[in-house]
Amino acid sequence: MIDKIFGLHGQNALITGGATGLGFAMAKCLSQAGAKVIIVGIEGEETLAAACKELGNDAVYYQFNITDTDSVPGLVEKIIKENGQIEILVNNAGNHCKKPIEEMTVTDFTNVLDVHVVASFALTKALIPHMKEHNKGSVIFISSMTGFLGQPYVMGYSASKSAVLGMVRTLATEVSAHGIRINAIAPGWIETPMLHKALDGDDERKNKILGRTPMKKFGKPEDIGWAAVYLCSDAASFVNGTHIIVDGGALVGF
C-alpha cells in the first residue's frame, strides 16, 4: 500500500540539470521510487552518460541548453516521441552570481533570471498542453532561502527564486483543474558544489547560516530528493500551489 501511494512506477520524470548536485539527487530518488528519469543538461556527454548509468532504470539524457528557448518546443516533442508522455517535470537547472551590486552587471543579473525563470517558464509552457491531454502532471520548481530571506551579493539569484514562487501560485490557479499540480521546493543550505561556490572563503556567512539553523548542520542532497518524490506521488494529491521548505529549521531559527 505504501509503495503504491509513494511509488512513481510507470511515470516519466524530466529533470533539468539532473546530472549533478541537487538535480542528480532528485533524479536518483525519483528513480528509486520507480520513475524513468530523463535528464536535460548542458554538461558533456561523458558526465550525462555517467549519471544515467548510475541511475539505471532506463534513464536517458539530452544534451541541451535550456536558455535556447526557441528550441525548447522541439526538444519537448522529441523527448515525448522517444520516451512517451512526461508526467513529472522538475525545473532544477540553475546558475549563480555572487557580486556586490556595484560590480554586478545587467548581463550578470539577466543571465541568472534567464536560467531560473525564463527557461523554466519556456519548458513548462511547452509541456503543459501534453499534460492536459492526459489530465495528469506534477511540476516542481526549485526556489531557495533567498526567496524568503535577504542575503547580500546575490541580487539576481534572489530575484529569480522569489519569481519562482509567484510562478507556482499563478500557474497552479491556471492548470490544476486539468489534473496538473504545481509546487516548489525551497532547499535550505545543502552540501552541493553550488553551496561551496557561494560559501568557500566566506567564513562569516557560513557561520551565520549554521548559527541560525537549529540542527547546526547543512542538509544532504537526498533530503531534497525525497521531498520531490513526495510532491510527485499520490501521497501529495491535494498539495498544490505551495512550497515545501527543507532547511533544518533555518527559516525559523534565531
N, C-alpha and C positions, 0 to 999 in steps of 0.2 A: 504494500500500500504506500509506504513512504517513498519507494523508488518511483512509483507511478506519479506521485504528486510532485516530487522534486526532480524527477528524471526528464531528460530532453531527448530521448531516443526518437530517431526518425526526423529530427529537425536539422536544418542547415543554419549555421551561425556565421555571419560575415563580420570580421573584426578588422578595423583599420589599425595599422601599427601593431599588429598581433604577433610579430616575430621577436619582440624584445620587451623588457620591462613589465609594466602592468598589463600591457596588451597580451603578452605571452602568458602571464599568469592567468588572465581571464580565459584565454584560449585553452589553456591546459585544464582548468576547472570545468569549462563548458564541455570539453571533450570527454573528461572523466564522467560527466553527467549523461553522456550518450550522444551529444550533438556531433555532427560533422562540421569541422571548422574550416572556414575559408578565410585565409589571411590576405589582406591587401597592404602592401608596404613598399617603401622606396629603397629598402636595403638591397644589397647584392643578392644574386641568385643563390650563392652558397649559404648565406645566412637564412634566407627564406626557406630553402630546401631543408636545412638542418632543423629548423623549427618544426616543420611539418613532419619530418621523420620522427622527432621526439614525441610529437603529439599523437601520431598514429591515427587510427580510426578514420583512414582515408582522407586525412587533412590535405588541402591543396592551397597553393598560393598564386597570387597575381602581382607581378611587379608593376607598380603604378604609383604615380604622384597624384594624390587626391586634390591638389590645388589646380590641376588641369581640369577645371570644372566643365569645360566644353566637351570633354571626352568621357565624363562620368556616365551619362546615359548609355553610351555604347558599351562601357565596361559592365554595367549592370545587366544589360541584355545578354552579353557574352557569358557572364557568370551564371545567370539563370538557365540559359540554353545548355550549358555544360554540366550544371550541377542540380538543376531543379529549383523549386521555389525556395526563397530565403524567408525563414520565419523569424530570424533574430538578426538585428543589426546593432553592433557596438561601435559607436563613434569615439574611438580612443586615440587616434593619431594626434600627436602634439609636438610642439616645439617650445622654445623658451628664450627669453631675452632678459638679462639682468643688468640694467644700467640705470643710473640716475636720470631724471627727466631731461636735464641739460644735455646729456650725451645720447639719449635715445632718439633716433631719427624717426621721421614719419614712416620711412620704409621699415625700420625695425618694428615699429608698432603695428603696421598693417600686415607685415609678414606673419605675426603671431595670430592676428584675427583671421587671416586667410586660411590658416590650417584649422584652428579650433572652431571657428564659427562658419565662415563661408563654405569651406569644403564639406563640413559635416551637414550643413543645410543642403548642399547640392546632392550629396549621396542619399540623404534621407528622402528628399524630394523625388529622386529617381526610383526609389524602392517602394514608396507608399502606394502608388497605383497597383503594383503587383500584390502587395499585402492586402489591399482592399478586395482584389479579385477572389482571394481565399478567405476573407473575413478573419484573418489571423496575423498577428505580428507583435513583436516586442522590440522596441527601440530604446537603447540605453545611450545617453550622453555622459561624458565624464566631466564633472565640474572639479572643484578644488576648494581648499580652505580660503584661497584668495577671493572666492566668490562670496565670502561671509566676513572675512577679516581684512583690515588694512595692513598691507605689508609694503615696505619701501622697495623701490628699484624694479618692480615687476608690473608696470602700468599696463602694458599690452596683455600680459597673461591674466591679470586681474580683470581687465575689461572683458576679455574673451570668456572667462569662466563665469562671470556674472551674466553675460549674454546667454550662455548655455541654459541657465536656469529659467530665463524668460522664454527661450525657445521651447523648453519642455512644457511649461504651463500652457503656452498658446497652442502648441501642436496637439497636446492631449485633448483640448476642447474641440479641435477640428476633426480628429480621426478616430477617437475611441469608440464612437458608435459603430464603427466598422470592424470592431474586434482587435484594434491595434492599441497597445498600451505604450505610453511614452514616459520614461523615468530617467533619473540621473543618479549617478554615484558620485559622492564628493569624498575622495580619499583624503585622509589626513597626511601626515608625513610618513611615507612608506619607503623602505630601503630599496631604492632603484638608482640607476645611473643618473637620471634627471635630478633626483634629490641631491646626490653628491655634487652635481654640477652647480646646484644652487647654494649648497652649504659649505662645501670644501673651502677652507681658508677663511671662513666666516664663523669663528667660534662663538661670537656674541649672539648671532642669530640662532645657531644650533642649540646653545644652552638656553636661550629664551624659549624655544619650541619645547624642549624637553621639560623645562621648568613649569610650563603651563599644561603639560599633558599628565593627567592623573596617573596613568600607567607607567610613566617615566621611561618610555622606550618608543622606538619607531615601529610602525607596523610592518607586516610581511606582505609581499605581493599577493599571496593566496587569500589574504583577508579580503582583498578586493575581488578576487576571482570567485569566491563563494557567494559574495553579495550579488554578483552578476548572475550566477546560477539561480539564486532565489528569485530575482526580479524577472527572469525569463521563464520560470516554471509556473505550473498551475497553482502552486502554493501562494503565488502573488497575483492571482487572477483578478483581485479587486484593488490592486495597488497601481495607481495611475496618476500622472501629472505631478509627481513629487520627487523627492531626492532622499537617498539614504546616505547619512554621514558615517564614514568608517574612519574614526580618528583617535580612538583610545580615550575619548573624553576631552580632547584638546579644546573644542569649541566652547565647552562649559567650564573649563579649568580656570583656576585663579592663581 
